Amino acid sequence: MFDINKIIVPKGDIISLKDYSPEYVGEYDKNSAKKDLKKNTKELSNLQEVFYADDTYSLLIVLQAMDAAGKDGAIRHVMSGINPQGCNVYSFKAPSKNELEHDFLWRHYKCLPERGQIGIFNRSHYENVLVTKVHPEYILGEQIPTINSLSDVNDDFWKSRYEQINNFEKNIHQNGTIVLKFFLNVSKEEQKNRFLDRINRQEKNWKFSSNDITERGYWDDYQKAFEDAINNTSTDYAPWHIIPADNKWFSRVAIGQIIVEKMKSLNLSFPELNEKEKAKLDNAKQSLLNE
C-alpha cells in the first residue's frame, strides 16, 4: 500500500532529501497501518524460524536518523514477534579508547550476525561519515597515519571512506549477509515537537539530552552528510531506503514490509533429512511409543 520507488534509492541515483516527503504515507491511514504491522510481525516471526533453520543467510538491519526520528520505536514494534535468541541489537555510541586503536570498521565487524541470525545496528558504521563529517575534528582522534590536521580531512578522504564502507558491505553480502539500510527521514518541525514532548512529559525526560539541542543546530550540515552518504553507498547489494518518519505508524509498517518481502525472496526452507536420519527418526518415534 505504498510505492517502494518513493522509498528505495537505486544504485547510481543522486538524490536530494528535499525531494523525499517525511509525511508520505502511501495509501495507509493509522488504522490500516497498524493492522498491516500486526500482520507483518506475525509473518516475520514465522520467517525467522525457517531463516534460522535454513542457516544460509544472516540479516543485518541498519537504522540511521536524526535524533527523535523513531529508531527505538521501530525496533520495538517491528521486531516484537521475533525470538530474542535469534536477534541482537547494537547501539554504537562514541568509540572507546580501545576501539580507536583499531580501524573504524573493527567494532562493527565484531557485532555482525551469524548465519540464521538477525542483527540490528541502531546507529552504525555510518556514524563515521555522518557525525564525523559534521565534526571532522573527531577524525583526528582516530590516529590515522595520513591525517595530521583538519586540512587532510578533504574530499579524497571522504571518497576513500565511502569506498571502505562499500567494500565492507560487499564483502559481507558475498558471504551471505543480507544488508537492509533504513534512513528514518523526520522533518525539523516534527523533531521539535518530539523534543518538546520529551521535555514536557516527566516519564520521557530521561530520553532528552541538552546535546540534542546542540546537534539540532547543525541540522543542515547533517542533512548534507546524509545525502552524501546515501548517494555514495546505495548499492544493489546494500540499498538505502528513505523512510518517511513524521508518522511513526507508517515508518514502522514500511520497514516491516520491506524486511518481510526481502526474507520471502530468499526461498528459505527447513532442512531435509537424508534417508539415514529419517530412519533414526522412525526408530526414535517407535521407541517412544513402546514406552
C-alpha positions in Angstrom: 0.0 0.0 0.0 3.0 2.3 -0.6 5.2 2.9 -3.6 8.6 1.4 -3.0 10.1 3.6 -5.7 9.3 6.6 -3.4 11.5 5.0 -0.7 14.3 2.9 -2.2 17.4 4.7 -3.6 18.6 2.9 -6.8 22.4 2.5 -7.3 23.8 5.5 -9.1 20.9 7.9 -8.4 21.9 11.2 -7.0 19.1 12.2 -4.6 18.2 15.3 -2.6 16.4 14.7 0.7 14.2 17.7 -0.1 12.6 15.5 -2.8 11.5 13.0 -0.1 8.5 13.9 1.9 8.7 12.9 5.6 4.9 12.9 5.6 4.4 10.4 2.8 2.1 7.5 3.9 1.1 5.9 0.6 -2.4 4.6 0.8 -2.3 4.0 4.5 -4.1 5.6 7.4 -3.2 5.0 11.0 -5.7 2.1 11.5 -4.7 0.2 8.3 -1.0 0.7 9.0 -1.4 -0.8 12.5 -3.4 -3.7 11.0 -0.7 -4.5 8.4 2.1 -4.0 11.0 0.5 -6.7 13.1 0.3 -9.0 10.0 4.0 -8.3 9.2 5.0 -9.0 12.8 3.3 -12.4 12.6 4.8 -13.2 9.2 8.3 -12.1 10.3 8.0 -14.4 13.3 7.3 -17.4 11.0 10.0 -16.4 8.6 12.6 -16.1 11.4 12.0 -19.7 12.3 12.8 -21.0 8.8 15.6 -18.4 8.4 17.3 -19.8 11.5 16.8 -23.4 10.4 17.9 -22.8 6.8 21.2 -21.5 8.2 22.4 -20.0 4.9 22.0 -16.3 5.4 22.3 -13.7 8.1 20.4 -10.4 8.1 21.8 -7.0 9.0 19.4 -4.1 9.5 21.0 -0.7 9.6 19.0 2.2 11.2 20.2 5.8 10.8 18.4 9.0 11.6 18.4 12.4 13.2 17.6 12.3 16.9 13.9 11.5 17.8 13.2 10.1 14.4 11.8 6.8 15.9 14.6 4.2 15.6 14.0 2.7 19.0 10.2 2.5 18.5 10.7 0.9 15.1 12.8 -1.8 16.6 10.4 -2.4 19.4 7.3 -2.6 17.2 8.6 -4.2 14.0 10.6 -6.9 15.8 8.1 -7.5 18.6 7.3 -11.1 17.3 11.0 -12.1 16.9 12.5 -14.8 19.1 15.2 -13.0 21.1 17.5 -15.9 20.7 17.8 -15.1 17.0 18.2 -11.4 17.1 20.8 -8.9 18.6 20.6 -5.1 18.7 23.7 -3.0 18.9 23.8 0.8 19.6 27.0 2.3 18.6 28.0 5.4 20.6 31.3 7.3 20.6 34.1 4.8 20.2 36.1 3.8 23.3 39.8 4.2 23.6 40.3 0.5 22.7 38.1 0.9 19.6 40.1 3.9 18.5 43.2 1.7 18.5 41.7 -0.2 15.5 40.2 0.8 12.1 36.8 2.4 12.3 35.1 -0.8 11.0 36.6 -3.1 13.6 33.9 -2.8 16.2 31.2 -3.3 13.6 32.8 -6.5 12.3 32.7 -7.9 15.8 28.9 -7.4 16.0 27.9 -8.9 12.7 25.1 -11.5 12.9 25.9 -15.2 12.5 24.1 -17.3 9.8 20.5 -17.7 10.7 20.6 -14.6 12.9 19.2 -11.1 12.6 21.4 -8.2 13.7 20.2 -4.6 14.1 22.6 -1.7 14.1 20.9 1.2 15.9 23.3 3.8 14.5 26.2 2.0 12.8 29.4 2.3 10.8 27.7 5.3 9.0 28.4 7.4 12.1 31.9 7.6 10.6 30.7 9.5 7.6 27.9 11.4 9.4 28.8 12.8 12.8 32.5 12.9 11.8 31.7 14.8 8.7 29.7 17.4 10.6 32.5 17.4 13.3 35.7 16.5 11.3 37.8 17.2 14.4 36.8 13.8 15.6 38.8 12.2 12.8 42.0 13.5 14.4 41.3 11.2 17.4 41.4 8.1 15.1 45.2 8.5 14.7 45.2 7.7 11.0 48.8 7.9 9.8 48.0 10.2 6.8 45.7 12.6 8.8 47.7 15.2 10.6 45.4 18.2 10.5 41.8 19.1 9.5 43.1 20.1 6.0 43.8 16.4 5.4 40.1 15.5 6.0 39.3 16.5 2.5 37.1 15.2 -0.4 39.6 12.5 -1.2 39.4 11.3 2.5 35.6 11.0 2.4 35.7 9.3 -1.0 38.1 6.7 0.4 35.9 6.2 3.5 32.8 5.6 1.4 34.7 3.1 -0.7 35.8 1.3 2.5 32.1 1.1 3.6 31.0 -0.2 0.2 33.8 -2.8 0.3 32.8 -3.8 3.8 29.2 -4.3 2.8 30.1 -6.1 -0.4 32.3 -8.5 1.5 29.7 -9.5 4.0 27.0 -9.6 1.3 29.1 -12.0 -0.8 29.5 -14.2 2.3 25.7 -14.5 3.0 24.7 -11.4 5.0 21.7 -9.5 3.6 22.1 -5.8 4.3 19.0 -3.6 4.6 19.7 0.1 5.3 17.0 2.5 6.5 17.2 6.3 6.9 14.3 7.5 9.0 13.6 10.8 7.4 12.0 13.1 10.0 11.2 16.8 9.4 12.8 19.5 11.6 9.4 20.6 12.8 8.4 17.1 13.9 11.7 16.7 15.7 11.0 19.9 17.5 7.6 18.5 18.6 9.1 15.3 19.8 11.8 17.1 21.8 9.1 19.2 23.4 7.1 16.1 24.3 10.2 14.6 25.9 10.7 17.8 28.0 7.0 18.2 28.9 6.4 14.6 30.0 8.4 13.6 33.1 8.4 9.9 32.2 10.3 10.9 29.0 12.7 13.3 30.4 15.4 10.7 30.5 15.3 10.4 26.7 16.3 14.1 26.3 19.9 15.4 26.4 20.9 19.1 26.2 23.3 17.9 23.5 20.3 17.1 21.3 19.7 20.8 21.0 23.3 21.5 20.2 23.3 18.9 17.4 19.9 20.2 16.1 21.8 23.5 15.4 23.8 21.5 12.7 20.6 20.3 11.0 21.5 21.5 7.5 25.0 20.0 7.9 23.6 16.6 8.9 21.1 16.6 6.0 24.0 17.2 3.6 26.0 14.5 5.3 23.1 12.0 5.0 22.7 12.9 1.3 26.3 12.4 0.6 26.4 9.0 2.4 23.3 7.8 0.7 24.4 8.9 -2.7 27.8 7.2 -2.3 26.8 4.0 -0.7 23.4 2.9 -2.0 24.2 -0.2 -4.0 22.5 -3.2 -5.5 23.7 -5.4 -2.6 23.0 -2.9 0.1 20.4 -0.3 -0.9 19.3 2.6 1.2 15.6 3.1 2.0 14.5 6.6 2.9 11.6 6.0 5.3 9.2 8.9 5.8 9.2 9.2 9.6 6.8 12.1 10.6 4.2 9.4 11.2 5.6 6.6 13.3 2.8 4.3 12.3 3.9 4.5 8.7 7.6 4.2 9.2 7.0 1.0 11.2 4.8 -0.7 8.7 7.0 0.3 5.8 10.2 -1.1 7.5 8.4 -4.3 8.5 7.0 -4.8 5.0 10.4 -4.3 3.3 12.1 -6.8 5.7 9.3 -9.4 5.2 9.4 -9.1 1.4 13.2 -9.5 1.4 13.2 -12.6 3.6 10.4 -14.1 1.5 12.5 -13.6 -1.6 15.3 -15.8 -0.2 13.4 -19.0 -0.9 14.1 -20.4 2.6 13.3 -23.9 3.6 13.6 -26.2 6.5 16.5 -28.7 6.2 15.5 -32.0 4.6 16.7 -35.2 6.4 18.5 -37.9 4.4 17.3 -41.4 4.5 19.6 -42.5 7.2 18.4 -39.7 9.5 14.8 -40.4 8.7 15.3 -44.0 9.7 16.8 -42.8 13.0 13.7 -40.6 13.5 11.4 -43.5 12.9 13.3 -45.6 15.4 13.1 -42.9 18.0 9.4 -42.5 17.4 8.8 -46.2 17.8 10.9 -46.3 20.9 8.8 -43.5 22.5 5.6 -45.2 21.5 6.7 -48.5 23.1 7.4 -47.0 26.5 
